[in-house]
Amino acid sequence: MPFDFNVDVRLTDDNDPDSVQFINMTIGSVPAGADRLLGDWRGAAVFLPSSSGEFDWDGRSGQQVAFVFDGPSAGSRLILGLNDFAAPGGGLPHRGATGGGVVTDPDNPQFLGTVKWEIT
């Protein structure tokens, strides 16, 4: 089944530009005008403390974020926040879009890393 949203996102550690991780983010169906959606992600665990789960996307003005979880978004742990995760003028971002984000480790609450993201 084809996805309406299927992108590969390159994450680069701000403190170590040689530390890179890719995740694939998909949403099965994107209704016209939607600004809040649920999707799935997967990728090898490099610096994210998980290899798959769900993400919540909020494209409303003033939000434009994706919250990435280590399982189903309801009841799972937040491990990554992607800021400015929207296309210019609204909607889901496209190839070439970039922004910043924050990596968290629920097993180590004092850990907080920053990343740059790019849709490749």
N, C-alpha and C positions, 0 to 999 in steps of 0.2 A: 504494500500500500504506500503510495507516495505521500510525503509530508508537505504541508503548506509552508513550513519553516524548518529548514534543515541546514545548519551552519556548523563549521568547524571554527573554534575560537582558540587562538593562541594566547596563552597566559605567560607573561614574563615577570619573574621576580624583580621588583624594583632594586633590591639590595644585591642581586647577583644576576646580571643580564644574561649569563650563560645558562641559567636555570629556567627551562622552558617546559611547559606542559600544554598539551592540546586536549580540549574536550569537544565533543559533538553534542549540539543542542537541537532538539526536535520538538515540533508541535504538530500534531496530526491535522488539525483543522483550525484555520484562522478566519473567523467571520469578518466581513467588511466592517471597519470602524471599531473593532475590538481594541480595548486598551488595557485589559487585564486578562492574562491567560496562564494556564498551567502546562508545563512541558516536561520532557525527560532529557537527561543528559547522561553521558558515559565517557570514560577515558581512563587511561592508566593512572594509578595513584603515584604522582611524582612528589609534589609538595601539597596537594590537596589530600586530606586524610581519608579519602574514599575514592571509589572508581565509578559510582553511578548513583542515580537518585532522580529526584524531581526538581524543577525550578518554578518559581512564581515570577511572572513578568508583569510589571506595572508601568505602562507607558503613559499614564496620565501626566499632564503638565505639572511640573514641580516634583515629580517622582522619577520616572524614566530609569528604573532599576530592575535588575534580575537578582533574586535571592535563590541561591543554590543550596540544596539540602542533601544529606547523605542517605536519603531514603525517600519515602513519601513525604510531601511537604507538611502534611498535618501530622504532628507528633515526632518529626525528625529533627536533626540538629543542623543548624545553619553552618555552612563551611565556607561560603564565598558570597560576596556581594559585588555585583558589577554595576558601577555608576554610569550614568549617561548612556544606558543601553536602549537606545531608540534611534530611529532614522530622523534626519532633519525634517521638521514639519509634522512629526508623529509617526507612529507605527513601529514595527519591529525593525531593528537595524539590518543593514545589508553588507555584502562583501566590502571590505575596506574600512568599515566603521571601527573607531578606536575609543578607548576610554581608560579609566582607572578602576581599581577595585580593592577589596580587602579580603584576605584569607584568615579564617579563624580555625582553631583546633579545639573542639568541645572537650577533649580529654586534657587539655592544657589551657585553661582560661586566660593565662597571662600571655599566651602567644597571639600575636597580631601581625600579619605580614601584609605588605601592599604589593599590588601587581598592576601591570598594564595589560589590557586586553585588545585584541584585534581579530576581526572576522576575516579569515583567509579564504 
